[in-house]
């Protein structure tokens, strides 16, 4: 049947057609939890072969529409970091002509300095619509921002990032600016899939995990202490509570490109439970998270098995000289951040 939308009416476009299925058969004995792939938005996306990515990302009309979409959401939803009252909403965003293509736009947002509202400037690097942001692109953007020396913030926007791209503060002799990577919502790939309002999570900053290592003989244990996030409004870097971490994983022998989880841990829970957790009553926080997992999965989890899957300290890892350990943290806001440690 035809699918008529406001956009097709406004632009006098022929409506798309779609197939509707009536009364699908259900197998109530089975419950789908997840699979290798999940489809979050049903749209007419066409798969691209690797050799087609370059042409798709260089199509002038497509790039212009994509860029305009990004600008609109920066001015409506802004960049969030998962905390209230810490959203940077841009008053103005303009394209800039950077010969090297490292910086794509400059924007101005309101910030607080000593209780007074001021306007700050940020440079934006917009990652490809199809593909990930490379470390070389990040380094080039940092170099270009350093040369201009007139911004407080450099934001790297991308749908995905190479595993060796991390967050860091960059201090320069001519001043200082913060470098932050922000994940773009997948629905920004196509127009009309995400609302243009302040509640939309169009861009969410990705914090760097605060990780500690405890060595004992020939083994080491990884401890998650929280996430360091940047508040652009107050121009501060501060730690997010470990209560905001949903789960985390460890790759004990990271090869630099493929993350293979060898240890996985649930964590998080209600904040009041976490107050008790901090006072040493870990079982209460674990029980809260276990109940949430059982309610979601509609199953009962063995207490002894869950004890091995809950916590913020990894199981012992045997140390090999030069070995790299990758730690991937996923927050309750859906942010994903990876940090690589060399033992």
N, C-alpha and C positions, 0 to 999 in steps of 0.2 A: 504494500500500500504506500501512497506518497507520504513523505514526512515533511510537512510544511513548517518552516521556522520563520521567526521575525526577520532574520537576515535575508532569507530568500524572498520574502515579501517586499522588504525595503529596497533590495537591489534588483527586483523583478527577475529573479533567477528561477529556472525550473527546479521544482523540489526534488530532492533525492527520494529514492524508494528504499524501503526496508522490509524484511520478512518478519512477521510476527508468528510465534509458535503458541498454539493453544493447548492447554492442559498437558504439559510434559509429564512423562512417566517418572515416578519417584521411587527410589529404593530407600525406605526408611531404616533399613538395617545398616546403612553406610553413612558415614559423616565425613565430608571433605574438610580437611584441616588446611592443607596447602599442597603445592606441587612444585615441580622444577621451575615453572613459570606461572605468574598470575597476571591476568589482564584487569587493569584498574579502570580503563576507559575504552569503551567500544566506539571506535571511529574508523574512518576509511584510511588508515595509515598504510602506506605501501612499503614493504620491506626493501631495503637498499643493500646491494652487494658492496663489499669493502671498496671496490674500485670506483663505485658511484658516489662515495661520500664527498670527495673533493668537488665534483661538479655540483652536487646538491648544496654544499656550503658556500659556493661561489656564485650561485644564481642571484643576479642583482635584485630582481623583483622579490624573490623569496627572502633574501637577506634583509631588504628594506622593510618588508612587512613584519618579519620576526623582530627586528630592532625596534620598530615603532610599538610593537606589543610589549616589549620589555620596558620601554620608557613609560608607557601608560600605567603599568602595574607598579613601577617604582614610585610614581606620583600618587597612586591610590592606596596600595597596600604597604609599600615601603619594605624595608629589610628588617626582619625580626630575628631575635636571638633566643626565643622561647620564654622570655620573661616579660611580665607586663610593664608598660610604660618605658620600654627600652627599644622602641621601634623607630628607625630612622626613615621618615617620610620625606621625599624629595619635593621641594617647591618647583624646581626647574631642572631639566635634564637636556643637554645639548650634545649633538654629535661633534666630535673634534676631528681635525685632519692630522692624523699622526702618520708620518711618512713610513714608519716601520710597521704600522698596524698593530702595535702593542697595546695602545690605549684607544678605546672606541668612543668614550663619552665622558663628560664632566657634569657633575650635579651638585646642587646645593641643598642642604638639609639643616633643620634647626637643632641646636644642641644647648646644653646648660653649662655655663662656666661661672662658678662662684654665685650661683643662684640667679644669674642673668642669662636670658635667652640670646644666643648668638647664632649667626649663620656660618656654617662650615662648608668647606669644599671637599669633594671626593672625586677621584678618577675611577672609571669603570672599565674593566676588561670583560667583554662578553664572549664566553666560550662558544664553540660551534653548536649549531642546532642539531647536528648529527655527529656524535663523537664526544671525546673527553678532553678536558683541559690538560695540556702537557706541562711538564716542569719547565721546559724551554720557554713556553709562552708566559708563564708566571715570572720567570727571571727577566724576560724582556720587558714586561709591564713594570716591574720594580725599577729597572734601569731607567725607563722612560719617565716614571713618576719622580725618580731622584733628580733627573735632569731638569724637570720643570720646577720642582722645589716650591710649589705654592699650594699644596693640598695637605689635609690632615688625615686622609683616609684613602686607601687603595682597595677596591672591592673586586675580587675575581669571581665572576658569575659563571656557573656551569651546571650542566645536567649530570656530569660525572667528572671525576678527577683521577689522574694517574696516581698510583699508590704512593709515590714518593713526593707528592705535593702536600706540604704541611702548612699550618698556620704559624706565623711568627711576627714579632715586632721588629720593625726596621728603623734604626736610629741613624740619622744623617747629620753631618756637620752643619748643614744649612737649616736644620730643623729635624722634626721627627714626624713620621706618619705610620699608621697602623695598616698592616696587610691582613685582609680577612677574605677567606673563601666562603661563598654563599651558594647553597644549592638551589637551583631553579626548579620549580614544580614542573613535573612532566607534562602537565596539561598546557603549559606555555608553548609547547611545540606546535599547537594548532589553536587558531583563534576561536574564542567563544566557549572554551571548556572550563574556564575558571573565572569567577566573578571579579569585577574590578571594584573592590571595596576594601576597607581597612582590616576586615576580618580575614581576608584571604591570606593563606601562607604561601604567597608567590615566591618569596625569597627567604631562606632561613640560614643564618650563619652557622658554620660548623666549627665547634670548639675543639681545642687540642686536649686530649686526655692528660690528666695529671697522674703520672705513673711512678711508682716506686719499686725498687728491686731489693730483695732480701737474699743475701748470699749465705749459704751454709755448706761448707765443704765444697763438694763438686757439683752442687745443685743451686738453683736460684728459683725464687718464687716472685711472681708479678703481683703487685697490689694496685688496685684502682682506687684513687683518692678523690676523683671528681673530674670535672671538665672546666677548662679555662675558656671563658667567653668574653667577647668584647662588647661593651655598651657604648655605641657611638653617640648617644645622647649626652652622657656624662664623661665621655672620653676616658673610660676606665676599663682595665682588664681585671676580671674577678672570677672567682671559682664558683661553679654551679654545684649544688649539692649532689652527692652520690645517689640521693633519693630519686633524681631525675634520670638515672640510667636504667634502661629496660633490661638489656642483657649485653654481654661482652664475650669476645672470643679471642683465642690465642693460637697463632701459628708458630709452633716451636722451631721450625726450620724454614724461614721465609726465603724464597728464592729471588725476591725483588720484583716479581710480576704477578704470580698466582698466589692468592691467599687460600690456604688449606687449613681449615679449623681443626685443631687437635684437642682443644679444650673449649667448652662452652659453659657459661654460667648465667643463670637468671639472677636478677637483683631488683632493686626498686621496692615499691610498696607505698603504703599510705604514710604521710609525713609524721603523723603522731606515732606510728609504729617505729619510724626511723629515729625519733627522739629516744625511744626506749632502746633501739639498736645501738645508738651511740653510747648509751650508758651500760652497754655490755649484755643486754638481753637480746641476743641475736635471734633466738628461736621465735620471738614474737614477730619480728619483721619477716623472717622466712615463712612463717605460717600464713601471714597476710598475703604474700606473693604466691604461695602454693594454692591458697583458696581461689585466688583470681585465675590462676592457670587452670585449675580443675573446673571452674565455672565456665571458662571460655571453651575448653576442650571437651567438657561434659564427660570427664573420666576421673578416676581416682588415681592419684600418684603415690607410689610407695614412699613413706617418710624417709627411710634410709637412703633410697635412691635420690630423692630430692635434696637431701643434705649435701650430697656430693655435687649437686648442680647449682647450689645457691651460695653466693658470697662474693667477696671482692678481692680474694687472694687465690691465686692459681695453685694447682698442684705442683710439686717440685719438678723442675726441668733440669735435666743433666746438661751441664755446660760443656760446650765444645769450643775451643779457641776460634774466634772469627765468626761464630754462629750468629745469625740474625733472628730475632724474635719479633713478630708483628702482633700488635694488640689492636683489635678493632672494637670500638665502643658504639653502641646504638642507644640513643637517648629515647625517652618516652615521647619526644616530639618528632621522632622519626629521623633525626640527624644521625649520620654515620661518620665516624672519624677513625683514622688508622694512624698509629705511631709505631715506628720501627726502631728497635733497640739492638745494638751490637754488643754481644757479651764478651 
